[in-house]
Amino acid sequence: MKKTESTITFTPELIRDVRKRAGLSQTEFANILGTRQATISDWERGMSEPSPMALKLLEMYIRTFKSVSIPKNKSEKF
């Protein structure tokens, strides 16, 4: 994944897990993040990477979603 100013390393697995833990479909998650369902699918399959703006939105979403624990370092699993 591209390096950003985010303290979270976003992987396809992390994006998928966050969405599923929130109980959201790809379409619902896309609407929250202001993107398309196909984009979420591409992120979750590792076919494309979120833009810097999308990464910021993902981080804000994760930090406000209380039941999601964030890995403290890159080697720790989500």
mmCIF file of the N, C-alpha and C atoms, coordinates in Angstrom:
data_MODEL
# 
_entry.id   MODEL 
# 
loop_
_atom_site.group_PDB 
_atom_site.id 
_atom_site.type_symbol 
_atom_site.label_atom_id 
_atom_site.label_alt_id 
_atom_site.label_comp_id 
_atom_site.label_asym_id 
_atom_site.label_entity_id 
_atom_site.label_seq_id 
_atom_site.pdbx_PDB_ins_code 
_atom_site.Cartn_x 
_atom_site.Cartn_y 
_atom_site.Cartn_z 
_atom_site.occupancy 
_atom_site.B_iso_or_equiv 
_atom_site.pdbx_formal_charge 
_atom_site.auth_seq_id 
_atom_site.auth_comp_id 
_atom_site.auth_asym_id 
_atom_site.auth_atom_id 
_atom_site.pdbx_PDB_model_num 
ATOM 1   N N  . MET A 1 1  ? 0.845   -1.177 0.000  1.00 0.00 ? 1  MET A N  1 
ATOM 2   C CA . MET A 1 1  ? 0.000   0.000  0.000  1.00 0.00 ? 1  MET A CA 1 
ATOM 3   C C  . MET A 1 1  ? 0.893   1.244  0.000  1.00 0.00 ? 1  MET A C  1 
ATOM 4   N N  . LYS A 1 2  ? 0.356   2.321  -0.505 1.00 0.00 ? 2  LYS A N  1 
ATOM 5   C CA . LYS A 1 2  ? 1.089   3.577  -0.532 1.00 0.00 ? 2  LYS A CA 1 
ATOM 6   C C  . LYS A 1 2  ? 1.267   4.116  0.878  1.00 0.00 ? 2  LYS A C  1 
ATOM 7   N N  . LYS A 1 3  ? 2.406   4.770  1.108  1.00 0.00 ? 3  LYS A N  1 
ATOM 8   C CA . LYS A 1 3  ? 2.635   5.391  2.399  1.00 0.00 ? 3  LYS A CA 1 
ATOM 9   C C  . LYS A 1 3  ? 1.908   6.725  2.443  1.00 0.00 ? 3  LYS A C  1 
ATOM 10  N N  . THR A 1 4  ? 1.266   6.967  3.565  1.00 0.00 ? 4  THR A N  1 
ATOM 11  C CA . THR A 1 4  ? 0.577   8.233  3.778  1.00 0.00 ? 4  THR A CA 1 
ATOM 12  C C  . THR A 1 4  ? 0.943   8.715  5.166  1.00 0.00 ? 4  THR A C  1 
ATOM 13  N N  . GLU A 1 5  ? 0.346   9.802  5.564  1.00 0.00 ? 5  GLU A N  1 
ATOM 14  C CA . GLU A 1 5  ? 0.579   10.308 6.900  1.00 0.00 ? 5  GLU A CA 1 
ATOM 15  C C  . GLU A 1 5  ? -0.217  9.523  7.934  1.00 0.00 ? 5  GLU A C  1 
ATOM 16  N N  . SER A 1 6  ? -1.000  8.568  7.498  1.00 0.00 ? 6  SER A N  1 
ATOM 17  C CA . SER A 1 6  ? -1.805  7.747  8.382  1.00 0.00 ? 6  SER A CA 1 
ATOM 18  C C  . SER A 1 6  ? -0.914  6.892  9.268  1.00 0.00 ? 6  SER A C  1 
ATOM 19  N N  . THR A 1 7  ? -1.372  6.650  10.472 1.00 0.00 ? 7  THR A N  1 
ATOM 20  C CA . THR A 1 7  ? -0.665  5.756  11.378 1.00 0.00 ? 7  THR A CA 1 
ATOM 21  C C  . THR A 1 7  ? -1.143  4.321  11.204 1.00 0.00 ? 7  THR A C  1 
ATOM 22  N N  . ILE A 1 8  ? -2.096  4.102  10.333 1.00 0.00 ? 8  ILE A N  1 
ATOM 23  C CA . ILE A 1 8  ? -2.651  2.785  10.076 1.00 0.00 ? 8  ILE A CA 1 
ATOM 24  C C  . ILE A 1 8  ? -2.165  2.299  8.718  1.00 0.00 ? 8  ILE A C  1 
ATOM 25  N N  . THR A 1 9  ? -1.743  1.045  8.650  1.00 0.00 ? 9  THR A N  1 
ATOM 26  C CA . THR A 1 9  ? -1.369  0.446  7.379  1.00 0.00 ? 9  THR A CA 1 
ATOM 27  C C  . THR A 1 9  ? -2.606  -0.257 6.835  1.00 0.00 ? 9  THR A C  1 
ATOM 28  N N  . PHE A 1 10 ? -3.162  0.267  5.766  1.00 0.00 ? 10 PHE A N  1 
ATOM 29  C CA . PHE A 1 10 ? -4.374  -0.294 5.187  1.00 0.00 ? 10 PHE A CA 1 
ATOM 30  C C  . PHE A 1 10 ? -4.020  -1.406 4.226  1.00 0.00 ? 10 PHE A C  1 
ATOM 31  N N  . THR A 1 11 ? -4.587  -2.564 4.481  1.00 0.00 ? 11 THR A N  1 
ATOM 32  C CA . THR A 1 11 ? -4.445  -3.723 3.592  1.00 0.00 ? 11 THR A CA 1 
ATOM 33  C C  . THR A 1 11 ? -5.834  -4.074 3.078  1.00 0.00 ? 11 THR A C  1 
ATOM 34  N N  . PRO A 1 12 ? -5.911  -4.857 2.016  1.00 0.00 ? 12 PRO A N  1 
ATOM 35  C CA . PRO A 1 12 ? -7.235  -5.289 1.567  1.00 0.00 ? 12 PRO A CA 1 
ATOM 36  C C  . PRO A 1 12 ? -8.017  -5.993 2.683  1.00 0.00 ? 12 PRO A C  1 
ATOM 37  N N  . GLU A 1 13 ? -7.313  -6.799 3.480  1.00 0.00 ? 13 GLU A N  1 
ATOM 38  C CA . GLU A 1 13 ? -7.959  -7.522 4.568  1.00 0.00 ? 13 GLU A CA 1 
ATOM 39  C C  . GLU A 1 13 ? -8.506  -6.576 5.637  1.00 0.00 ? 13 GLU A C  1 
ATOM 40  N N  . LEU A 1 14 ? -7.748  -5.542 5.956  1.00 0.00 ? 14 LEU A N  1 
ATOM 41  C CA . LEU A 1 14 ? -8.195  -4.577 6.959  1.00 0.00 ? 14 LEU A CA 1 
ATOM 42  C C  . LEU A 1 14 ? -9.440  -3.843 6.478  1.00 0.00 ? 14 LEU A C  1 
ATOM 43  N N  . ILE A 1 15 ? -9.432  -3.407 5.251  1.00 0.00 ? 15 ILE A N  1 
ATOM 44  C CA . ILE A 1 15 ? -10.585 -2.681 4.702  1.00 0.00 ? 15 ILE A CA 1 
ATOM 45  C C  . ILE A 1 15 ? -11.825 -3.574 4.728  1.00 0.00 ? 15 ILE A C  1 
ATOM 46  N N  . ARG A 1 16 ? -11.676 -4.822 4.296  1.00 0.00 ? 16 ARG A N  1 
ATOM 47  C CA . ARG A 1 16 ? -12.799 -5.764 4.285  1.00 0.00 ? 16 ARG A CA 1 
ATOM 48  C C  . ARG A 1 16 ? -13.291 -6.034 5.711  1.00 0.00 ? 16 ARG A C  1 
ATOM 49  N N  . ASP A 1 17 ? -12.358 -6.236 6.640  1.00 0.00 ? 17 ASP A N  1 
ATOM 50  C CA . ASP A 1 17 ? -12.738 -6.547 8.014  1.00 0.00 ? 17 ASP A CA 1 
ATOM 51  C C  . ASP A 1 17 ? -13.464 -5.382 8.671  1.00 0.00 ? 17 ASP A C  1 
ATOM 52  N N  . VAL A 1 18 ? -12.983 -4.176 8.445  1.00 0.00 ? 18 VAL A N  1 
ATOM 53  C CA . VAL A 1 18 ? -13.649 -2.995 9.004  1.00 0.00 ? 18 VAL A CA 1 
ATOM 54  C C  . VAL A 1 18 ? -15.082 -2.910 8.485  1.00 0.00 ? 18 VAL A C  1 
ATOM 55  N N  . ARG A 1 19 ? -15.241 -3.089 7.185  1.00 0.00 ? 19 ARG A N  1 
ATOM 56  C CA . ARG A 1 19 ? -16.578 -3.010 6.600  1.00 0.00 ? 19 ARG A CA 1 
ATOM 57  C C  . ARG A 1 19 ? -17.497 -4.088 7.162  1.00 0.00 ? 19 ARG A C  1 
ATOM 58  N N  . LYS A 1 20 ? -16.995 -5.310 7.243  1.00 0.00 ? 20 LYS A N  1 
ATOM 59  C CA . LYS A 1 20 ? -17.820 -6.414 7.733  1.00 0.00 ? 20 LYS A CA 1 
ATOM 60  C C  . LYS A 1 20 ? -18.160 -6.256 9.210  1.00 0.00 ? 20 LYS A C  1 
ATOM 61  N N  . ARG A 1 21 ? -17.200 -5.818 10.018 1.00 0.00 ? 21 ARG A N  1 
ATOM 62  C CA . ARG A 1 21 ? -17.473 -5.602 11.444 1.00 0.00 ? 21 ARG A CA 1 
ATOM 63  C C  . ARG A 1 21 ? -18.519 -4.522 11.655 1.00 0.00 ? 21 ARG A C  1 
ATOM 64  N N  . ALA A 1 22 ? -18.563 -3.574 10.739 1.00 0.00 ? 22 ALA A N  1 
ATOM 65  C CA . ALA A 1 22 ? -19.568 -2.514 10.819 1.00 0.00 ? 22 ALA A CA 1 
ATOM 66  C C  . ALA A 1 22 ? -20.926 -2.998 10.313 1.00 0.00 ? 22 ALA A C  1 
ATOM 67  N N  . GLY A 1 23 ? -20.955 -4.198 9.729  1.00 0.00 ? 23 GLY A N  1 
ATOM 68  C CA . GLY A 1 23 ? -22.202 -4.744 9.225  1.00 0.00 ? 23 GLY A CA 1 
ATOM 69  C C  . GLY A 1 23 ? -22.694 -4.058 7.965  1.00 0.00 ? 23 GLY A C  1 
ATOM 70  N N  . LEU A 1 24 ? -21.744 -3.579 7.157  1.00 0.00 ? 24 LEU A N  1 
ATOM 71  C CA . LEU A 1 24 ? -22.097 -2.827 5.951  1.00 0.00 ? 24 LEU A CA 1 
ATOM 72  C C  . LEU A 1 24 ? -21.814 -3.626 4.692  1.00 0.00 ? 24 LEU A C  1 
ATOM 73  N N  . SER A 1 25 ? -22.664 -3.447 3.700  1.00 0.00 ? 25 SER A N  1 
ATOM 74  C CA . SER A 1 25 ? -22.385 -4.000 2.374  1.00 0.00 ? 25 SER A CA 1 
ATOM 75  C C  . SER A 1 25 ? -21.319 -3.117 1.720  1.00 0.00 ? 25 SER A C  1 
ATOM 76  N N  . GLN A 1 26 ? -20.758 -3.589 0.633  1.00 0.00 ? 26 GLN A N  1 
ATOM 77  C CA . GLN A 1 26 ? -19.801 -2.760 -0.094 1.00 0.00 ? 26 GLN A CA 1 
ATOM 78  C C  . GLN A 1 26 ? -20.461 -1.474 -0.575 1.00 0.00 ? 26 GLN A C  1 
ATOM 79  N N  . THR A 1 27 ? -21.707 -1.559 -1.001 1.00 0.00 ? 27 THR A N  1 
ATOM 80  C CA . THR A 1 27 ? -22.423 -0.378 -1.474 1.00 0.00 ? 27 THR A CA 1 
ATOM 81  C C  . THR A 1 27 ? -22.634 0.624  -0.347 1.00 0.00 ? 27 THR A C  1 
ATOM 82  N N  . GLU A 1 28 ? -23.036 0.149  0.820  1.00 0.00 ? 28 GLU A N  1 
ATOM 83  C CA . GLU A 1 28 ? -23.242 1.048  1.964  1.00 0.00 ? 28 GLU A CA 1 
ATOM 84  C C  . GLU A 1 28 ? -21.932 1.705  2.385  1.00 0.00 ? 28 GLU A C  1 
ATOM 85  N N  . PHE A 1 29 ? -20.855 0.912  2.418  1.00 0.00 ? 29 PHE A N  1 
ATOM 86  C CA . PHE A 1 29 ? -19.551 1.446  2.800  1.00 0.00 ? 29 PHE A CA 1 
ATOM 87  C C  . PHE A 1 29 ? -19.083 2.475  1.774  1.00 0.00 ? 29 PHE A C  1 
ATOM 88  N N  . ALA A 1 30 ? -19.309 2.186  0.507  1.00 0.00 ? 30 ALA A N  1 
ATOM 89  C CA . ALA A 1 30 ? -18.945 3.126  -0.559 1.00 0.00 ? 30 ALA A CA 1 
ATOM 90  C C  . ALA A 1 30 ? -19.693 4.443  -0.392 1.00 0.00 ? 30 ALA A C  1 
ATOM 91  N N  . ASN A 1 31 ? -20.966 4.375  -0.063 1.00 0.00 ? 31 ASN A N  1 
ATOM 92  C CA . ASN A 1 31 ? -21.749 5.602  0.140  1.00 0.00 ? 31 ASN A CA 1 
ATOM 93  C C  . ASN A 1 31 ? -21.201 6.428  1.295  1.00 0.00 ? 31 ASN A C  1 
ATOM 94  N N  . ILE A 1 32 ? -20.795 5.779  2.369  1.00 0.00 ? 32 ILE A N  1 
ATOM 95  C CA . ILE A 1 32 ? -20.222 6.492  3.520  1.00 0.00 ? 32 ILE A CA 1 
ATOM 96  C C  . ILE A 1 32 ? -18.925 7.192  3.125  1.00 0.00 ? 32 ILE A C  1 
ATOM 97  N N  . LEU A 1 33 ? -18.110 6.501  2.322  1.00 0.00 ? 33 LEU A N  1 
ATOM 98  C CA . LEU A 1 33 ? -16.798 7.038  1.940  1.00 0.00 ? 33 LEU A CA 1 
ATOM 99  C C  . LEU A 1 33 ? -16.839 7.897  0.687  1.00 0.00 ? 33 LEU A C  1 
ATOM 100 N N  . GLY A 1 34 ? -18.013 8.010  0.073  1.00 0.00 ? 34 GLY A N  1 
ATOM 101 C CA . GLY A 1 34 ? -18.148 8.855  -1.112 1.00 0.00 ? 34 GLY A CA 1 
ATOM 102 C C  . GLY A 1 34 ? -17.506 8.279  -2.356 1.00 0.00 ? 34 GLY A C  1 
ATOM 103 N N  . THR A 1 35 ? -17.596 6.962  -2.488 1.00 0.00 ? 35 THR A N  1 
ATOM 104 C CA . THR A 1 35 ? -17.020 6.311  -3.661 1.00 0.00 ? 35 THR A CA 1 
ATOM 105 C C  . THR A 1 35 ? -18.025 5.311  -4.213 1.00 0.00 ? 35 THR A C  1 
ATOM 106 N N  . ARG A 1 36 ? -17.585 4.450  -5.115 1.00 0.00 ? 36 ARG A N  1 
ATOM 107 C CA . ARG A 1 36 ? -18.475 3.469  -5.740 1.00 0.00 ? 36 ARG A CA 1 
ATOM 108 C C  . ARG A 1 36 ? -18.254 2.079  -5.140 1.00 0.00 ? 36 ARG A C  1 
ATOM 109 N N  . GLN A 1 37 ? -19.240 1.227  -5.262 1.00 0.00 ? 37 GLN A N  1 
ATOM 110 C CA . GLN A 1 37 ? -19.133 -0.154 -4.770 1.00 0.00 ? 37 GLN A CA 1 
ATOM 111 C C  . GLN A 1 37 ? -17.971 -0.865 -5.456 1.00 0.00 ? 37 GLN A C  1 
ATOM 112 N N  . ALA A 1 38 ? -17.811 -0.641 -6.749 1.00 0.00 ? 38 ALA A N  1 
ATOM 113 C CA . ALA A 1 38 ? -16.727 -1.292 -7.497 1.00 0.00 ? 38 ALA A CA 1 
ATOM 114 C C  . ALA A 1 38 ? -15.355 -0.897 -6.946 1.00 0.00 ? 38 ALA A C  1 
ATOM 115 N N  . THR A 1 39 ? -15.237 0.326  -6.458 1.00 0.00 ? 39 THR A N  1 
ATOM 116 C CA . THR A 1 39 ? -13.975 0.793  -5.883 1.00 0.00 ? 39 THR A CA 1 
ATOM 117 C C  . THR A 1 39 ? -13.677 0.034  -4.591 1.00 0.00 ? 39 THR A C  1 
ATOM 118 N N  . ILE A 1 40 ? -14.699 -0.126 -3.746 1.00 0.00 ? 40 ILE A N  1 
ATOM 119 C CA . ILE A 1 40 ? -14.518 -0.876 -2.501 1.00 0.00 ? 40 ILE A CA 1 
ATOM 120 C C  . ILE A 1 40 ? -14.110 -2.315 -2.827 1.00 0.00 ? 40 ILE A C  1 
ATOM 121 N N  . SER A 1 41 ? -14.757 -2.914 -3.807 1.00 0.00 ? 41 SER A N  1 
ATOM 122 C CA . SER A 1 41 ? -14.421 -4.272 -4.232 1.00 0.00 ? 41 SER A CA 1 
ATOM 123 C C  . SER A 1 41 ? -12.962 -4.347 -4.675 1.00 0.00 ? 41 SER A C  1 
ATOM 124 N N  . ASP A 1 42 ? -12.527 -3.382 -5.464 1.00 0.00 ? 42 ASP A N  1 
ATOM 125 C CA . ASP A 1 42 ? -11.129 -3.354 -5.928 1.00 0.00 ? 42 ASP A CA 1 
ATOM 126 C C  . ASP A 1 42 ? -10.164 -3.239 -4.759 1.00 0.00 ? 42 ASP A C  1 
ATOM 127 N N  . TRP A 1 43 ? -10.468 -2.387 -3.783 1.00 0.00 ? 43 TRP A N  1 
ATOM 128 C CA . TRP A 1 43 ? -9.609  -2.248 -2.601 1.00 0.00 ? 43 TRP A CA 1 
ATOM 129 C C  . TRP A 1 43 ? -9.513  -3.563 -1.851 1.00 0.00 ? 43 TRP A C  1 
ATOM 130 N N  . GLU A 1 44 ? -10.668 -4.210 -1.647 1.00 0.00 ? 44 GLU A N  1 
ATOM 131 C CA . GLU A 1 44 ? -10.708 -5.442 -0.865 1.00 0.00 ? 44 GLU A CA 1 
ATOM 132 C C  . GLU A 1 44 ? -10.033 -6.613 -1.577 1.00 0.00 ? 44 GLU A C  1 
ATOM 133 N N  . ARG A 1 45 ? -9.937  -6.568 -2.884 1.00 0.00 ? 45 ARG A N  1 
ATOM 134 C CA . ARG A 1 45 ? -9.259  -7.614 -3.653 1.00 0.00 ? 45 ARG A CA 1 
ATOM 135 C C  . ARG A 1 45 ? -7.804  -7.246 -3.941 1.00 0.00 ? 45 ARG A C  1 
ATOM 136 N N  . GLY A 1 46 ? -7.374  -6.076 -3.501 1.00 0.00 ? 46 GLY A N  1 
ATOM 137 C CA . GLY A 1 46 ? -6.005  -5.653 -3.745 1.00 0.00 ? 46 GLY A CA 1 
ATOM 138 C C  . GLY A 1 46 ? -5.743  -5.237 -5.181 1.00 0.00 ? 46 GLY A C  1 
ATOM 139 N N  . MET A 1 47 ? -6.806  -4.940 -5.917 1.00 0.00 ? 47 MET A N  1 
ATOM 140 C CA . MET A 1 47 ? -6.664  -4.550 -7.321 1.00 0.00 ? 47 MET A CA 1 
ATOM 141 C C  . MET A 1 47 ? -6.306  -3.072 -7.478 1.00 0.00 ? 47 MET A C  1 
ATOM 142 N N  . SER A 1 48 ? -6.648  -2.281 -6.476 1.00 0.00 ? 48 SER A N  1 
ATOM 143 C CA . SER A 1 48 ? -6.283  -0.865 -6.466 1.00 0.00 ? 48 SER A CA 1 
ATOM 144 C C  . SER A 1 48 ? -6.135  -0.429 -5.020 1.00 0.00 ? 48 SER A C  1 
ATOM 145 N N  . GLU A 1 49 ? -5.580  0.746  -4.838 1.00 0.00 ? 49 GLU A N  1 
ATOM 146 C CA . GLU A 1 49 ? -5.338  1.281  -3.501 1.00 0.00 ? 49 GLU A CA 1 
ATOM 147 C C  . GLU A 1 49 ? -6.154  2.551  -3.302 1.00 0.00 ? 49 GLU A C  1 
ATOM 148 N N  . PRO A 1 50 ? -6.604  2.772  -2.068 1.00 0.00 ? 50 PRO A N  1 
ATOM 149 C CA . PRO A 1 50 ? -7.330  4.015  -1.794 1.00 0.00 ? 50 PRO A CA 1 
ATOM 150 C C  . PRO A 1 50 ? -6.439  5.229  -2.037 1.00 0.00 ? 50 PRO A C  1 
ATOM 151 N N  . SER A 1 51 ? -7.045  6.296  -2.518 1.00 0.00 ? 51 SER A N  1 
ATOM 152 C CA . SER A 1 51 ? -6.329  7.557  -2.700 1.00 0.00 ? 51 SER A CA 1 
ATOM 153 C C  . SER A 1 51 ? -5.971  8.121  -1.322 1.00 0.00 ? 51 SER A C  1 
ATOM 154 N N  . PRO A 1 52 ? -5.067  9.095  -1.262 1.00 0.00 ? 52 PRO A N  1 
ATOM 155 C CA . PRO A 1 52 ? -4.750  9.706  0.025  1.00 0.00 ? 52 PRO A CA 1 
ATOM 156 C C  . PRO A 1 52 ? -5.988  10.246 0.751  1.00 0.00 ? 52 PRO A C  1 
ATOM 157 N N  . MET A 1 53 ? -6.924  10.833 0.017  1.00 0.00 ? 53 MET A N  1 
ATOM 158 C CA . MET A 1 53 ? -8.140  11.341 0.646  1.00 0.00 ? 53 MET A CA 1 
ATOM 159 C C  . MET A 1 53 ? -8.986  10.190 1.187  1.00 0.00 ? 53 MET A C  1 
ATOM 160 N N  . ALA A 1 54 ? -9.103  9.114  0.415  1.00 0.00 ? 54 ALA A N  1 
ATOM 161 C CA . ALA A 1 54 ? -9.872  7.955  0.868  1.00 0.00 ? 54 ALA A CA 1 
ATOM 162 C C  . ALA A 1 54 ? -9.221  7.325  2.094  1.00 0.00 ? 54 ALA A C  1 
ATOM 163 N N  . LEU A 1 55 ? -7.891  7.310  2.129  1.00 0.00 ? 55 LEU A N  1 
ATOM 164 C CA . LEU A 1 55 ? -7.190  6.781  3.300  1.00 0.00 ? 55 LEU A CA 1 
ATOM 165 C C  . LEU A 1 55 ? -7.520  7.599  4.548  1.00 0.00 ? 55 LEU A C  1 
ATOM 166 N N  . LYS A 1 56 ? -7.582  8.917  4.395  1.00 0.00 ? 56 LYS A N  1 
ATOM 167 C CA . LYS A 1 56 ? -7.936  9.775  5.530  1.00 0.00 ? 56 LYS A CA 1 
ATOM 168 C C  . LYS A 1 56 ? -9.364  9.495  5.994  1.00 0.00 ? 56 LYS A C  1 
ATOM 169 N N  . LEU A 1 57 ? -10.282 9.315  5.043  1.00 0.00 ? 57 LEU A N  1 
ATOM 170 C CA . LEU A 1 57 ? -11.664 9.003  5.399  1.00 0.00 ? 57 LEU A CA 1 
ATOM 171 C C  . LEU A 1 57 ? -11.760 7.639  6.076  1.00 0.00 ? 57 LEU A C  1 
ATOM 172 N N  . LEU A 1 58 ? -11.021 6.662  5.570  1.00 0.00 ? 58 LEU A N  1 
ATOM 173 C CA . LEU A 1 58 ? -11.006 5.340  6.193  1.00 0.00 ? 58 LEU A CA 1 
ATOM 174 C C  . LEU A 1 58 ? -10.492 5.415  7.626  1.00 0.00 ? 58 LEU A C  1 
ATOM 175 N N  . GLU A 1 59 ? -9.414  6.153  7.825  1.00 0.00 ? 59 GLU A N  1 
ATOM 176 C CA . GLU A 1 59 ? -8.856  6.283  9.165  1.00 0.00 ? 59 GLU A CA 1 
ATOM 177 C C  . GLU A 1 59 ? -9.852  6.971  10.103 1.00 0.00 ? 59 GLU A C  1 
ATOM 178 N N  . MET A 1 60 ? -10.498 8.022  9.625  1.00 0.00 ? 60 MET A N  1 
ATOM 179 C CA . MET A 1 60 ? -11.500 8.707  10.463 1.00 0.00 ? 60 MET A CA 1 
ATOM 180 C C  . MET A 1 60 ? -12.638 7.754  10.799 1.00 0.00 ? 60 MET A C  1 
ATOM 181 N N  . TYR A 1 61 ? -13.076 6.965  9.823  1.00 0.00 ? 61 TYR A N  1 
ATOM 182 C CA . TYR A 1 61 ? -14.158 6.019  10.052 1.00 0.00 ? 61 TYR A CA 1 
ATOM 183 C C  . TYR A 1 61 ? -13.753 4.985  11.097 1.00 0.00 ? 61 TYR A C  1 
ATOM 184 N N  . ILE A 1 62 ? -12.562 4.412  10.953 1.00 0.00 ? 62 ILE A N  1 
ATOM 185 C CA . ILE A 1 62 ? -12.089 3.403  11.907 1.00 0.00 ? 62 ILE A CA 1 
ATOM 186 C C  . ILE A 1 62 ? -11.978 3.983  13.307 1.00 0.00 ? 62 ILE A C  1 
ATOM 187 N N  . ARG A 1 63 ? -11.427 5.165  13.417 1.00 0.00 ? 63 ARG A N  1 
ATOM 188 C CA . ARG A 1 63 ? -11.225 5.763  14.743 1.00 0.00 ? 63 ARG A CA 1 
ATOM 189 C C  . ARG A 1 63 ? -12.538 6.114  15.432 1.00 0.00 ? 63 ARG A C  1 
ATOM 190 N N  . THR A 1 64 ? -13.593 6.325  14.671 1.00 0.00 ? 64 THR A N  1 
ATOM 191 C CA . THR A 1 64 ? -14.884 6.637  15.297 1.00 0.00 ? 64 THR A CA 1 
ATOM 192 C C  . THR A 1 64 ? -15.732 5.383  15.497 1.00 0.00 ? 64 THR A C  1 
ATOM 193 N N  . PHE A 1 65 ? -15.333 4.265  14.884 1.00 0.00 ? 65 PHE A N  1 
ATOM 194 C CA . PHE A 1 65 ? -16.062 3.012  15.034 1.00 0.00 ? 65 PHE A CA 1 
ATOM 195 C C  . PHE A 1 65 ? -15.443 2.264  16.203 1.00 0.00 ? 65 PHE A C  1 
ATOM 196 N N  . LYS A 1 66 ? -16.025 2.388  17.372 1.00 0.00 ? 66 LYS A N  1 
ATOM 197 C CA . LYS A 1 66 ? -15.430 1.964  18.640 1.00 0.00 ? 66 LYS A CA 1 
ATOM 198 C C  . LYS A 1 66 ? -15.110 0.478  18.743 1.00 0.00 ? 66 LYS A C  1 
ATOM 199 N N  . SER A 1 67 ? -15.834 -0.394 18.069 1.00 0.00 ? 67 SER A N  1 
ATOM 200 C CA . SER A 1 67 ? -15.613 -1.825 18.267 1.00 0.00 ? 67 SER A CA 1 
ATOM 201 C C  . SER A 1 67 ? -14.496 -2.392 17.385 1.00 0.00 ? 67 SER A C  1 
ATOM 202 N N  . VAL A 1 68 ? -13.828 -1.556 16.637 1.00 0.00 ? 68 VAL A N  1 
ATOM 203 C CA . VAL A 1 68 ? -12.742 -2.024 15.788 1.00 0.00 ? 68 VAL A CA 1 
ATOM 204 C C  . VAL A 1 68 ? -11.418 -1.725 16.475 1.00 0.00 ? 68 VAL A C  1 
ATOM 205 N N  . SER A 1 69 ? -10.598 -2.749 16.649 1.00 0.00 ? 69 SER A N  1 
ATOM 206 C CA . SER A 1 69 ? -9.272  -2.517 17.213 1.00 0.00 ? 69 SER A CA 1 
ATOM 207 C C  . SER A 1 69 ? -8.294  -2.378 16.061 1.00 0.00 ? 69 SER A C  1 
ATOM 208 N N  . ILE A 1 70 ? -7.380  -1.451 16.197 1.00 0.00 ? 70 ILE A N  1 
ATOM 209 C CA . ILE A 1 70 ? -6.434  -1.138 15.133 1.00 0.00 ? 70 ILE A CA 1 
ATOM 210 C C  . ILE A 1 70 ? -5.081  -1.745 15.493 1.00 0.00 ? 70 ILE A C  1 
ATOM 211 N N  . PRO A 1 71 ? -4.434  -2.446 14.566 1.00 0.00 ? 71 PRO A N  1 
ATOM 212 C CA . PRO A 1 71 ? -3.102  -2.969 14.850 1.00 0.00 ? 71 PRO A CA 1 
ATOM 213 C C  . PRO A 1 71 ? -2.150  -1.847 15.223 1.00 0.00 ? 71 PRO A C  1 
ATOM 214 N N  . LYS A 1 72 ? -1.315  -2.090 16.231 1.00 0.00 ? 72 LYS A N  1 
ATOM 215 C CA . LYS A 1 72 ? -0.385  -1.054 16.684 1.00 0.00 ? 72 LYS A CA 1 
ATOM 216 C C  . LYS A 1 72 ? 0.859   -0.968 15.806 1.00 0.00 ? 72 LYS A C  1 
ATOM 217 N N  . ASN A 1 73 ? 1.178   -2.052 15.105 1.00 0.00 ? 73 ASN A N  1 
ATOM 218 C CA . ASN A 1 73 ? 2.326   -2.002 14.202 1.00 0.00 ? 73 ASN A CA 1 
ATOM 219 C C  . ASN A 1 73 ? 2.030   -2.874 12.992 1.00 0.00 ? 73 ASN A C  1 
ATOM 220 N N  . LYS A 1 74 ? 2.884   -2.791 12.005 1.00 0.00 ? 74 LYS A N  1 
ATOM 221 C CA . LYS A 1 74 ? 2.631   -3.455 10.731 1.00 0.00 ? 74 LYS A CA 1 
ATOM 222 C C  . LYS A 1 74 ? 2.626   -4.977 10.840 1.00 0.00 ? 74 LYS A C  1 
ATOM 223 N N  . SER A 1 75 ? 3.318   -5.544 11.832 1.00 0.00 ? 75 SER A N  1 
ATOM 224 C CA . SER A 1 75 ? 3.377   -6.992 11.935 1.00 0.00 ? 75 SER A CA 1 
ATOM 225 C C  . SER A 1 75 ? 2.175   -7.564 12.703 1.00 0.00 ? 75 SER A C  1 
ATOM 226 N N  . GLU A 1 76 ? 1.467   -6.729 13.428 1.00 0.00 ? 76 GLU A N  1 
ATOM 227 C CA . GLU A 1 76 ? 0.309   -7.178 14.206 1.00 0.00 ? 76 GLU A CA 1 
ATOM 228 C C  . GLU A 1 76 ? -0.893  -7.340 13.290 1.00 0.00 ? 76 GLU A C  1 
ATOM 229 N N  . LYS A 1 77 ? -1.581  -8.458 13.435 1.00 0.00 ? 77 LYS A N  1 
ATOM 230 C CA . LYS A 1 77 ? -2.762  -8.729 12.628 1.00 0.00 ? 77 LYS A CA 1 
ATOM 231 C C  . LYS A 1 77 ? -3.944  -7.933 13.155 1.00 0.00 ? 77 LYS A C  1 
ATOM 232 N N  . PHE A 1 78 ? -4.849  -7.562 12.244 1.00 0.00 ? 78 PHE A N  1 
ATOM 233 C CA . PHE A 1 78 ? -6.071  -6.850 12.618 1.00 0.00 ? 78 PHE A CA 1 
ATOM 234 C C  . PHE A 1 78 ? -7.062  -7.852 13.142 1.00 0.00 ? 78 PHE A C  1 
# 
